[in-house]
Amino acid sequence: MSEALLRQLYDFIDSGKWDEVGASFRLDGVYERSGFPPLTGAERIVRFYRHERGIARSRHTIEGVLVGDGQGAVWGHMEGALDSGHPISLVFADAFELDGDAIRHRRSHFYQAPPA
């Protein structure tokens, strides 16, 4: 997966394009978030974003991306609003295991706990 495609994942998230988020993962892909059980399978990941995320809107600012040897890393910060309307701001770092043009595994680390 290229740097452009990793960057596109965050564009999909910020645009609410949940089917495209799911299509970025292998069908058996895994998404792990600090402090929460893993989400396994592209359909489960989409369900999380559609119904459980707890964030009404987000804007990721990517500060760096590294890609090579089937792995990737992205870091930056996110500003947005929770479903309640309260603002949210956090710093993140994501580690990826890649399989061609799909994500096998994404692991997110936050400097502030996400709402869900």
N, C-alpha and C positions, 0 to 999 in steps of 0.2 A: 504494500500500500504506500502510496506516495505522500509526501507532506501535504500536497493539495487536498487529497482525500481525507486526511486526518482533520485538516482545517475545516473541510466541508461538513464533517460530523457536527461541529459546534454551530455552524450556520444552520443546519437542519434543526438542532435543538432550539436555538434562539428563534427560529421561524415557526416552530410548532409542527414541523413536518415529521410526524412520528413514524409513518410507514417508511420514510427514507432513513430514519435513524435505525429502525429494525433491519432494513436491507443492507446497512453498513456492517452488520454482524453476520457471522456464520449462523446457520439455523440453530446450532447447538452452542452458540456463543455465550459467554458469561460476562456479567457486569458486577463488579464488587465495589461497594462504597464503604468508607470508614464507619465502623460501628453498626453495620446492617448485614443481614444475611445476603449471600450472593443471589443475583437474579440470573437464572439459567434458561437459555433459549431466547431467540429473537422475539418470539411472540410475547414472552414474559417481560422482556425489556420494554417493548412497545406499550404493554398494559401499564407498566410502572409510569412511563412518561405521560400517558393519556389520563390516568386516574389516580395516581398515588404520589406523584412527585411533590406536590404541595407548593409549587412555584408557578405563579400565574404568567410571569414574563421574565426573561433573562437576556443578558447581553454579556457574552464572554469576550474578554480581551486576551488574546493569546500573546504571551511574551516570548515564548520559545517553543521550537519543535525540533526533535531529533528523530531520524528514521534510519534503520539499517539492520541487516541480518535478521529479518522477521520480527523486529521489535520497534517500538516507537515510544516517545515520551512527549507530552505536551504540558505546558504550565502557563499560568496566568491568573487572572482574577475575573470574577463574575459579579455583576450588579443586576438587581432585579427587584421583583416584588413577590411576596408570598401570596397564596390564595386569599388571605385575609386583607391584603393590601399593604401590609407592613413591608418596608424596604428590607432587602437582604444584600449583603456584600460579603464575599468570601474570596480567599486565595485558594487555588487548587493546583494539584499536580496529578496527571494521569499517566499511567504506564500501560502499554499495549503489547499484546502478543498478536502478531498478524499472520494471516494465511492468504497469500496472494493479495486479492483486492477486497478482503473481508477481515473483520476483527474477530479473532478467536477469544480474546480475553481483554477486558478493560478493568483497571483497578484505579479508583479515584481516591485521592487523599485531600482532605479539606483542612484549612486552618480555622474554620468555624463550622460547627456541626450543621448539616443540612436539615430542613424541617421534617423530612419523612424518610 
